[in-house]
Amino acid sequence: MNDEKRDKKFRNFEIMQQVRFLPDESISSIKAILDANSVVEKYAFILHDKDTNADGTEKEPHYHVMVKLESPRHLSTIVKMFNNTIPEQYFESIKGRWTDALAYLTHANVPEKHQYDPSAVVANFEWEKEAVLSKGNMLDDILDDIVSGKIRKFNYTKFIPPTTYINHRKEIDTAFQYRADSIREANRSMRCIYISGGSGTGKTTYAKELAVKQGYSLFISSGSNDPLDGYEGQDCIILDDLRPSCMGLSDLLKMLDNNTSSTVKSRYKNKVLECKLIIITTTLGIESFFKNVFSEEPETSVQLKRRCELMVKFPKDVGNGKLEVYQYDLLANQYRLVGYQENPLPEIIREDTGRKAEAIKTVSALGAITPPAPPPPAPAAEVDDDLPF
């Protein structure tokens, strides 16, 4: 420890110590020292046992102890106050605001980190009331992240602590509305894929895998007359088993517009789409789909085909045959076969056997499951004793 730090006077300081370096009951001893020492004005501490490193690995469990003294003291004096049980290097002066340090106890001012329950904090004062004072900057960051699209309605609980949302719901809802207004009629780059095939051939599973492989957040339509009910800004929309009664031609064409964001009709509140990919799954080929759904519309099916740049046809039998992949030729106004793809569904089903085994365990909790009896053997062929040999 350098002399400059040792000679420095601290008033607000933090002790950060990994659990494995603390003797048993030492946190109780630290609390007892803080409670007994008259120079300690306020303290608050918490165990962080759910933090992760940048690579996703878990950090070692550790304590953060925030202390405010009545007046500044030299570090050497503070170390003696703790009976020299904690080395000097684990004491650090709080360089920013005291209220920011308190907010950090639960990561309230660092929304991308794990959000700890405020009830896990041990303190000798009403620390949350002071921590709230530091949330102005955090709120500004949250509002900026909403407007930029980092925080959306489907993932806001990941970034916004519950107390912040409750206390500032009006500002947060206004930011979401501002975001919707800012992208309405804006340019966008979106792909549409049309997937057709018989029932049970794996179209929806294939569509979900496409979204997952792109790293997109996913929304699957409800299948009702309001397919966008529940959409909250996800990157990929799967219009699963899209039916003739779901929407009119103008609404569908507006929704599938590859270049311009727009408001799309929804039952309770029109939605502004900010997705990067829309996938339609249906049992109908694209010509049949258009004729069945829009038989009374004057427009040609070309408008629908131009928006659905890619088309994938599934074979009738999930276990046999390859998928046919087509791309729409804008100059020729028709789909051209670009190639074939192995159907990934059988492999996905094989990978899913572990989950099915876990499902069986759930039922087994109420008693052993006896395997079914094997089928009886086929009867032996009758012997004709009248044969001449």
GULO-60647 format. One record per residue (C-alpha): x negated, z, y; residue in one letter. Coordinates in steps of 0.2 Angstrom, whole numbers, plus 5000, padded with zeros to 4 digits. Example, Ala and Ser with C-alpha at 12.3 -4.5 7.8 and 13.67 -1.06 7.14 Angstrom:
BEGIN
<east 4938, up 5039, north 4978, r A>;
<east 4932, up 5036, north 4995, r S>;
//
This chain:
BEGIN
<east 5000, up 5000, north 5000, r M>;
<east 4993, up 4995, north 5017, r N>;
<east 4990, up 5008, north 5030, r D>;
<east 5001, up 4998, north 5043, r E>;
<east 5016, up 5000, north 5032, r K>;
<east 5012, up 5018, north 5028, r R>;
<east 5010, up 5023, north 5046, r D>;
<east 5026, up 5014, north 5051, r K>;
<east 5042, up 5024, north 5055, r K>;
<east 5058, up 5020, north 5045, r F>;
<east 5076, up 5024, north 5050, r R>;
<east 5086, up 5012, north 5039, r N>;
<east 5077, up 5008, north 5023, r F>;
<east 5081, up 5002, north 5005, r E>;
<east 5075, up 5007, north 4989, r I>;
<east 5075, up 4993, north 4975, r M>;
<east 5070, up 4999, north 4958, r Q>;
<east 5073, up 4992, north 4941, r Q>;
<east 5082, up 5003, north 4928, r V>;
<east 5068, up 5002, north 4915, r R>;
<east 5056, up 5010, north 4928, r F>;
<east 5067, up 5025, north 4932, r L>;
<east 5067, up 5040, north 4921, r P>;
<east 5083, up 5046, north 4913, r D>;
<east 5095, up 5054, north 4925, r E>;
<east 5084, up 5049, north 4940, r S>;
<east 5098, up 5040, north 4949, r I>;
<east 5107, up 5057, north 4949, r S>;
<east 5091, up 5065, north 4955, r S>;
<east 5090, up 5053, north 4969, r I>;
<east 5108, up 5056, north 4974, r K>;
<east 5105, up 5075, north 4974, r A>;
<east 5090, up 5073, north 4985, r I>;
<east 5100, up 5062, north 4997, r L>;
<east 5114, up 5075, north 4997, r D>;
<east 5103, up 5090, north 5000, r A>;
<east 5092, up 5083, north 5014, r N>;
<east 5098, up 5086, north 5032, r S>;
<east 5088, up 5071, north 5039, r V>;
<east 5099, up 5059, north 5028, r V>;
<east 5113, up 5053, north 5039, r E>;
<east 5121, up 5040, north 5027, r K>;
<east 5117, up 5032, north 5010, r Y>;
<east 5125, up 5020, north 4998, r A>;
<east 5119, up 5013, north 4982, r F>;
<east 5124, up 5002, north 4967, r I>;
<east 5118, up 4996, north 4950, r L>;
<east 5116, up 4977, north 4950, r H>;
<east 5117, up 4972, north 4931, r D>;
<east 5125, up 4955, north 4932, r K>;
<east 5113, up 4945, north 4944, r D>;
<east 5105, up 4929, north 4938, r T>;
<east 5089, up 4920, north 4943, r N>;
<east 5089, up 4902, north 4950, r A>;
<east 5087, up 4895, north 4932, r D>;
<east 5102, up 4904, north 4926, r G>;
<east 5093, up 4918, north 4916, r T>;
<east 5098, up 4936, north 4918, r E>;
<east 5089, up 4947, north 4930, r K>;
<east 5084, up 4964, north 4925, r E>;
<east 5097, up 4978, north 4929, r P>;
<east 5091, up 4986, north 4945, r H>;
<east 5097, up 4998, north 4959, r Y>;
<east 5099, up 4995, north 4977, r H>;
<east 5099, up 5011, north 4988, r V>;
<east 5103, up 5009, north 5006, r M>;
<east 5098, up 5024, north 5017, r V>;
<east 5100, up 5028, north 5036, r K>;
<east 5091, up 5043, north 5043, r L>;
<east 5096, up 5053, north 5058, r E>;
<east 5079, up 5048, north 5066, r S>;
<east 5064, up 5038, north 5061, r P>;
<east 5052, up 5045, north 5049, r R>;
<east 5035, up 5039, north 5043, r H>;
<east 5035, up 5031, north 5026, r L>;
<east 5023, up 5045, north 5019, r S>;
<east 5036, up 5058, north 5024, r T>;
<east 5050, up 5049, north 5016, r I>;
<east 5040, up 5047, north 5000, r V>;
<east 5037, up 5066, north 5000, r K>;
<east 5056, up 5069, north 5003, r M>;
<east 5059, up 5060, north 4985, r F>;
<east 5045, up 5072, north 4978, r N>;
<east 5034, up 5057, north 4976, r N>;
<east 5044, up 5051, north 4961, r T>;
<east 5046, up 5034, north 4968, r I>;
<east 5030, up 5024, north 4973, r P>;
<east 5028, up 5018, north 4991, r E>;
<east 5030, up 4999, north 4986, r Q>;
<east 5048, up 5002, north 4982, r Y>;
<east 5053, up 5007, north 5000, r F>;
<east 5057, up 4993, north 5012, r E>;
<east 5063, up 4994, north 5030, r S>;
<east 5080, up 4986, north 5033, r I>;
<east 5075, up 4972, north 5045, r K>;
<east 5092, up 4965, north 5048, r G>;
<east 5108, up 4974, north 5053, r R>;
<east 5113, up 4990, north 5043, r W>;
<east 5131, up 4983, north 5041, r T>;
<east 5123, up 4967, north 5033, r D>;
<east 5113, up 4978, north 5021, r A>;
<east 5130, up 4987, north 5016, r L>;
<east 5139, up 4971, north 5013, r A>;
<east 5124, up 4965, north 5002, r Y>;
<east 5128, up 4980, north 4990, r L>;
<east 5143, up 4970, north 4983, r T>;
<east 5136, up 4953, north 4988, r H>;
<east 5150, up 4951, north 5000, r A>;
<east 5139, up 4941, north 5012, r N>;
<east 5131, up 4931, north 4998, r V>;
<east 5147, up 4922, north 4990, r P>;
<east 5137, up 4911, north 4978, r E>;
<east 5130, up 4927, north 4969, r K>;
<east 5140, up 4938, north 4958, r H>;
<east 5153, up 4948, north 4967, r Q>;
<east 5152, up 4967, north 4962, r Y>;
<east 5168, up 4978, north 4963, r D>;
<east 5167, up 4989, north 4979, r P>;
<east 5172, up 5004, north 4968, r S>;
<east 5154, up 5003, north 4960, r A>;
<east 5146, up 5008, north 4976, r V>;
<east 5142, up 5027, north 4977, r V>;
<east 5141, up 5033, north 4995, r A>;
<east 5143, up 5048, north 5006, r N>;
<east 5153, up 5039, north 5020, r F>;
<east 5167, up 5026, north 5021, r E>;
<east 5154, up 5012, north 5019, r W>;
<east 5167, up 4997, north 5017, r E>;
<east 5173, up 5000, north 5035, r K>;
<east 5156, up 4998, north 5042, r E>;
<east 5152, up 4983, north 5030, r A>;
<east 5167, up 4974, north 5037, r V>;
<east 5158, up 4973, north 5053, r L>;
<east 5145, up 4962, north 5046, r S>;
<east 5157, up 4949, north 5038, r K>;
<east 5159, up 4939, north 5054, r G>;
<east 5144, up 4928, north 5050, r N>;
<east 5150, up 4927, north 5031, r M>;
<east 5167, up 4921, north 5037, r L>;
<east 5160, up 4908, north 5048, r D>;
<east 5150, up 4902, north 5032, r D>;
<east 5165, up 4902, north 5021, r I>;
<east 5175, up 4892, north 5034, r L>;
<east 5161, up 4879, north 5036, r D>;
<east 5160, up 4877, north 5017, r D>;
<east 5179, up 4874, north 5016, r I>;
<east 5178, up 4861, north 5029, r V>;
<east 5163, up 4853, north 5021, r S>;
<east 5172, up 4852, north 5004, r G>;
<east 5160, up 4864, north 4995, r K>;
<east 5174, up 4877, north 4993, r I>;
<east 5191, up 4870, north 4988, r R>;
<east 5207, up 4878, north 4983, r K>;
<east 5203, up 4876, north 4964, r F>;
<east 5187, up 4886, north 4965, r N>;
<east 5189, up 4897, north 4981, r Y>;
<east 5189, up 4913, north 4970, r T>;
<east 5171, up 4909, north 4965, r K>;
<east 5165, up 4910, north 4983, r F>;
<east 5177, up 4921, north 4993, r I>;
<east 5178, up 4940, north 4989, r P>;
<east 5195, up 4946, north 4987, r P>;
<east 5194, up 4958, north 5002, r T>;
<east 5188, up 4944, north 5013, r T>;
<east 5202, up 4933, north 5008, r Y>;
<east 5215, up 4946, north 5010, r I>;
<east 5209, up 4951, north 5028, r N>;
<east 5206, up 4933, north 5034, r H>;
<east 5219, up 4923, north 5024, r R>;
<east 5226, up 4915, north 5040, r K>;
<east 5209, up 4908, north 5045, r E>;
<east 5205, up 4902, north 5027, r I>;
<east 5221, up 4893, north 5025, r D>;
<east 5219, up 4885, north 5042, r T>;
<east 5202, up 4879, north 5037, r A>;
<east 5209, up 4871, north 5021, r F>;
<east 5222, up 4862, north 5032, r Q>;
<east 5208, up 4856, north 5044, r Y>;
<east 5199, up 4849, north 5028, r R>;
<east 5214, up 4840, north 5023, r A>;
<east 5217, up 4833, north 5040, r D>;
<east 5199, up 4827, north 5042, r S>;
<east 5199, up 4817, north 5025, r I>;
<east 5216, up 4809, north 5027, r R>;
<east 5214, up 4791, north 5030, r E>;
<east 5195, up 4792, north 5028, r A>;
<east 5185, up 4780, north 5018, r N>;
<east 5182, up 4785, north 5000, r R>;
<east 5173, up 4779, north 4985, r S>;
<east 5184, up 4782, north 4969, r M>;
<east 5185, up 4774, north 4952, r R>;
<east 5200, up 4771, north 4942, r C>;
<east 5200, up 4769, north 4923, r I>;
<east 5215, up 4764, north 4913, r Y>;
<east 5215, up 4770, north 4894, r I>;
<east 5228, up 4763, north 4882, r S>;
<east 5231, up 4767, north 4864, r G>;
<east 5243, up 4774, north 4851, r G>;
<east 5248, up 4792, north 4851, r S>;
<east 5236, up 4804, north 4843, r G>;
<east 5221, up 4792, north 4845, r T>;
<east 5211, up 4803, north 4856, r G>;
<east 5214, up 4796, north 4873, r K>;
<east 5215, up 4812, north 4883, r T>;
<east 5200, up 4820, north 4874, r T>;
<east 5190, up 4804, north 4878, r Y>;
<east 5196, up 4806, north 4896, r A>;
<east 5191, up 4824, north 4898, r K>;
<east 5174, up 4820, north 4890, r E>;
<east 5171, up 4807, north 4903, r L>;
<east 5174, up 4819, north 4917, r A>;
<east 5163, up 4833, north 4909, r V>;
<east 5149, up 4821, north 4907, r K>;
<east 5150, up 4816, north 4925, r Q>;
<east 5150, up 4835, north 4930, r G>;
<east 5167, up 4833, north 4938, r Y>;
<east 5180, up 4847, north 4940, r S>;
<east 5195, up 4842, north 4931, r L>;
<east 5214, up 4842, north 4934, r F>;
<east 5226, up 4835, north 4921, r I>;
<east 5243, up 4830, north 4927, r S>;
<east 5258, up 4841, north 4921, r S>;
<east 5268, up 4826, north 4913, r G>;
<east 5283, up 4831, north 4924, r S>;
<east 5291, up 4820, north 4938, r N>;
<east 5278, up 4828, north 4949, r D>;
<east 5261, up 4823, north 4941, r P>;
<east 5251, up 4831, north 4956, r L>;
<east 5260, up 4848, north 4955, r D>;
<east 5245, up 4860, north 4954, r G>;
<east 5232, up 4848, north 4961, r Y>;
<east 5219, up 4858, north 4972, r E>;
<east 5205, up 4846, north 4976, r G>;
<east 5197, up 4843, north 4959, r Q>;
<east 5185, up 4829, north 4957, r D>;
<east 5194, up 4820, north 4943, r C>;
<east 5212, up 4818, north 4940, r I>;
<east 5219, up 4813, north 4923, r I>;
<east 5236, up 4806, north 4924, r L>;
<east 5240, up 4810, north 4906, r D>;
<east 5253, up 4800, north 4896, r D>;
<east 5259, up 4793, north 4912, r L>;
<east 5277, up 4789, north 4911, r R>;
<east 5289, up 4776, north 4920, r P>;
<east 5299, up 4790, north 4928, r S>;
<east 5284, up 4799, north 4936, r C>;
<east 5282, up 4789, north 4952, r M>;
<east 5286, up 4772, north 4961, r G>;
<east 5274, up 4758, north 4963, r L>;
<east 5270, up 4761, north 4981, r S>;
<east 5265, up 4779, north 4978, r D>;
<east 5255, up 4775, north 4963, r L>;
<east 5246, up 4761, north 4972, r L>;
<east 5242, up 4772, north 4987, r K>;
<east 5236, up 4786, north 4975, r M>;
<east 5224, up 4773, north 4966, r L>;
<east 5217, up 4766, north 4982, r D>;
<east 5199, up 4765, north 4979, r N>;
<east 5193, up 4764, north 4997, r N>;
<east 5205, up 4774, north 5008, r T>;
<east 5210, up 4792, north 5006, r S>;
<east 5229, up 4795, north 5009, r S>;
<east 5243, up 4808, north 5007, r T>;
<east 5252, up 4806, north 4991, r V>;
<east 5270, up 4811, north 4988, r K>;
<east 5272, up 4828, north 4979, r S>;
<east 5288, up 4838, north 4976, r R>;
<east 5284, up 4853, north 4988, r Y>;
<east 5270, up 4847, north 4998, r K>;
<east 5261, up 4830, north 4999, r N>;
<east 5244, up 4831, north 4993, r K>;
<east 5228, up 4823, north 5001, r V>;
<east 5217, up 4817, north 4987, r L>;
<east 5198, up 4819, north 4987, r E>;
<east 5194, up 4815, north 4970, r C>;
<east 5180, up 4803, north 4964, r K>;
<east 5189, up 4797, north 4948, r L>;
<east 5206, up 4794, north 4942, r I>;
<east 5210, up 4791, north 4923, r I>;
<east 5227, up 4785, north 4917, r I>;
<east 5231, up 4787, north 4899, r T>;
<east 5246, up 4779, north 4891, r T>;
<east 5252, up 4771, north 4875, r T>;
<east 5256, up 4755, north 4885, r L>;
<east 5245, up 4740, north 4889, r G>;
<east 5243, up 4737, north 4907, r I>;
<east 5255, up 4722, north 4908, r E>;
<east 5268, up 4732, north 4898, r S>;
<east 5266, up 4747, north 4908, r F>;
<east 5269, up 4737, north 4924, r F>;
<east 5284, up 4728, north 4918, r K>;
<east 5292, up 4743, north 4911, r N>;
<east 5289, up 4754, north 4926, r V>;
<east 5290, up 4742, north 4940, r F>;
<east 5302, up 4729, north 4933, r S>;
<east 5312, up 4729, north 4950, r E>;
<east 5297, up 4728, north 4961, r E>;
<east 5292, up 4711, north 4969, r P>;
<east 5273, up 4715, north 4969, r E>;
<east 5263, up 4707, north 4955, r T>;
<east 5253, up 4718, north 4942, r S>;
<east 5237, up 4711, north 4951, r V>;
<east 5237, up 4726, north 4963, r Q>;
<east 5237, up 4738, north 4949, r L>;
<east 5224, up 4729, north 4939, r K>;
<east 5212, up 4728, north 4955, r R>;
<east 5213, up 4746, north 4957, r R>;
<east 5210, up 4750, north 4939, r C>;
<east 5192, up 4743, north 4938, r E>;
<east 5189, up 4748, north 4920, r L>;
<east 5201, up 4747, north 4905, r M>;
<east 5198, up 4755, north 4888, r V>;
<east 5208, up 4750, north 4873, r K>;
<east 5209, up 4762, north 4858, r F>;
<east 5211, up 4756, north 4840, r P>;
<east 5226, up 4761, north 4831, r K>;
<east 5217, up 4771, north 4818, r D>;
<east 5206, up 4785, north 4826, r V>;
<east 5194, up 4785, north 4811, r G>;
<east 5191, up 4766, north 4811, r N>;
<east 5187, up 4752, north 4824, r G>;
<east 5178, up 4753, north 4840, r K>;
<east 5184, up 4755, north 4858, r L>;
<east 5186, up 4739, north 4868, r E>;
<east 5179, up 4741, north 4886, r V>;
<east 5185, up 4728, north 4899, r Y>;
<east 5181, up 4726, north 4918, r Q>;
<east 5192, up 4718, north 4930, r Y>;
<east 5185, up 4702, north 4938, r D>;
<east 5191, up 4701, north 4956, r L>;
<east 5187, up 4682, north 4958, r L>;
<east 5196, up 4677, north 4942, r A>;
<east 5210, up 4690, north 4944, r N>;
<east 5209, up 4695, north 4925, r Q>;
<east 5200, up 4708, north 4914, r Y>;
<east 5185, up 4702, north 4905, r R>;
<east 5179, up 4710, north 4889, r L>;
<east 5162, up 4718, north 4892, r V>;
<east 5159, up 4726, north 4875, r G>;
<east 5163, up 4738, north 4862, r Y>;
<east 5160, up 4757, north 4861, r Q>;
<east 5159, up 4768, north 4846, r E>;
<east 5174, up 4780, north 4846, r N>;
<east 5167, up 4797, north 4850, r P>;
<east 5182, up 4807, north 4845, r L>;
<east 5177, up 4810, north 4826, r P>;
<east 5161, up 4817, north 4832, r E>;
<east 5170, up 4828, north 4845, r I>;
<east 5182, up 4834, north 4831, r I>;
<east 5167, up 4839, north 4820, r R>;
<east 5159, up 4849, north 4834, r E>;
<east 5175, up 4858, north 4836, r D>;
<east 5175, up 4865, north 4819, r T>;
<east 5167, up 4881, north 4825, r G>;
<east 5181, up 4885, north 4837, r R>;
<east 5194, up 4882, north 4823, r K>;
<east 5184, up 4894, north 4812, r A>;
<east 5186, up 4907, north 4826, r E>;
<east 5204, up 4904, north 4827, r A>;
<east 5206, up 4908, north 4808, r I>;
<east 5197, up 4924, north 4812, r K>;
<east 5211, up 4929, north 4824, r T>;
<east 5224, up 4927, north 4810, r V>;
<east 5212, up 4936, north 4798, r S>;
<east 5213, up 4952, north 4809, r A>;
<east 5230, up 4955, north 4801, r L>;
<east 5224, up 4953, north 4783, r G>;
<east 5214, up 4942, north 4771, r A>;
<east 5219, up 4924, north 4769, r I>;
<east 5219, up 4918, north 4751, r T>;
<east 5214, up 4900, north 4749, r P>;
<east 5228, up 4889, north 4742, r P>;
<east 5228, up 4886, north 4723, r A>;
<east 5220, up 4869, north 4717, r P>;
<east 5232, up 4856, north 4712, r P>;
<east 5237, up 4855, north 4694, r P>;
<east 5226, up 4843, north 4683, r P>;
<east 5234, up 4826, north 4680, r A>;
<east 5242, up 4825, north 4663, r P>;
<east 5232, up 4817, north 4649, r A>;
<east 5236, up 4800, north 4644, r A>;
<east 5247, up 4799, north 4628, r E>;
<east 5239, up 4793, north 4612, r V>;
<east 5248, up 4780, north 4602, r D>;
<east 5246, up 4785, north 4584, r D>;
<east 5253, up 4769, north 4577, r D>;
<east 5239, up 4758, north 4583, r L>;
<east 5230, up 4749, north 4568, r P>;
<east 5213, up 4757, north 4571, r F>;
//
